[in-house]
Amino acid sequence: MLTFQQYHERNPQIYEEFKRFAFLLINRGHKKIGSKQVFERIRWESMIEKTERYKVNNNFTVDYAYKFESDFPYLEGIFYHRARRIKN
């Protein structure tokens, strides 16, 4: 099973698209957005607009939201977050 870091390193284009669509929503004035919403747009774009179809893994949507907020701390809290389960 892939970790988020492994998935991210193998698929850097996913985060680039994640940032692009998140900023589109933010720049349109949205104060809260969902990471799943952004992932569905990535999936849509890769199926309709791109020649390459991305394998978008829903297991990592929350990880991308946390990465985004870590990379852009002035936007912390922009994503809806559920309580995270701690794995033992």
Order of alpha helices (4+ residues) and beta strands (2+ residues): alpha-alpha-alpha-alpha
